[in-house]
Amino acid sequence: MASQRFLSRLRGASYVAGVLLGVLALSTASALDVITREELKEMAVEYGMYDQRFITCKMEPPTSIKIAFLKYAKSRGASEPYLDLAAKKFDDGRAQVRNLRVGFSPEECKQKLESPKGQEILHNIEQWSKLPR
């Protein structure tokens, strides 16, 4: 009788220890370092601005820039709460461009898109859109 209680407690304790180790492993694996967090925040604003530029230029991006960026952030280890923050930063970037008084002309839009930076962003978006959700 005493040995059954002991075994039951031992099983319960080992279960709790396993759960705690699992939680610890998940939180450690999904934690972003400070540099990565700051990089992602800056990128979110930058890509949000480019997303709004597509709208300003009356052009369709090859895929949703926001979804592609969030897939990229997740692939870098961003947790769900951090993805929410990144989405807000992305929207902040869009808002910075949305309120400009004068947009780009069609020629300027084409130039920007064909520039090395524009090509890099398009390449990134296409690659990131292929990442799993």
Secondary structure, 3 states (H helix, E strand, C coil): CHHHHHHHHHHHHHHHHHHHHHHHHHHHHHCCCHHHHHHHHHHHHHHHHHHHHHHHCCCCCCCCHHHHHHHHHHHCCCCHHHHHHHHHHHHHHHHHHHCCCCCCCHHHHHHHHHCHHHHHHHHHHHHHHCCCC
